[in-house]
Amino acid sequence: MSTDNILDKVKKLREITGVGFKDCKIAIDENNGDIDKSIEFLRKKGIAKANKKLERVAADGLVCISETNNNFSIIEINSETDFVAKNSEFIKFVEDVSKLALINFGKLENILNSDMENKKKVKDNLVALISKIGEKITIRRSDFIKSEEFINFSYVHSAIKKDVGKIGVLVSLKTSKKREELLEFGKQLSMHIAALSPLSIDKEGLDQNILSKEKEIITEELKNTGKDPKIIEKIALGKINKFISDNTLLNQEWIIDPKKKVKDVLKEIAGKDKIEVKKFTRFKVGEGV
């Protein structure tokens, strides 16, 4: 193999792995110029490189939903930049891992230890992808809803392709109605959740720590106004009730007709039947990172 050919292979290996010239040259020499074997040879150095990247913040990326037989999974995989989130190899990785999330009922530990098409585990392919792309990439969270007696729907906002985008929603309804009767409403409700980001289905489901903190903030804010304590108490109660309405799905104003609450629309759509929201999941890329 000529010197020029060796240098070209070293250059290509550096571009793929991000590893330094000297280590890439050794890898090429040791593996007779085979790029794939050289990448394997550099795996440990790739792991060391990946670990340094874990100190950085990955707040971009993609959400992906997979579905079969009314079972749905949703997963968020983060990158540092939107540029990488649009990378075809990153997108394929997200889609492939999403399929494994469905098989593993959204359990992250099981997903990470699942084998991919190349017979390597997800966690190992993740390290290799970090080394190749040169950014921190994390499989952040996943969830799953199963069929049983419920009818399930999904929605992806800002989709770059089918079921892949920046915001993903799963919602599960309990009803005696047929799925075909609820297709439009299921989509509308999913879109509503994506847009208005409720914290829970109803007041009972609200995290009490969040509610207590909100009460504390509102009360302290009103104390600074100098108003009578009794008036402050009434105003605070009103503000808390408004917070609950704004952040619980059933009490939110219906995005299509703000004159109605979601719970009112549920009754209308149900007619003589009953429709109950049993669960919803909303992932927005980078939210809370």
Secondary structure, DSSP 8 states (H G I E B T S, - for coil): --HHHHHHHHHHHHHHH---HHHHHHHHHHTTT-HHHHHHHTHHHHHHHHHHHTTS---EEEEEEEEETTEEEEEEEEES-HHHHT-HHHHHHHHHHHHHHHHTTT-HHHHHTSB-TTSSBHHHHHHHHHHHH-S--EEEEEEEE--TTEEEEEEEES-SBTTEESEEEEEEEEESS-HHHHHHHHHHHHHHHHHH--SBSSGGGS-HHHHHHHHHHHHHHHHTTT--HHHHHHHHHHHHHHHHHHHBGGGSB-SS-TTSBHHHHHHHHHTTS-EEEEEEEEEETTTT-
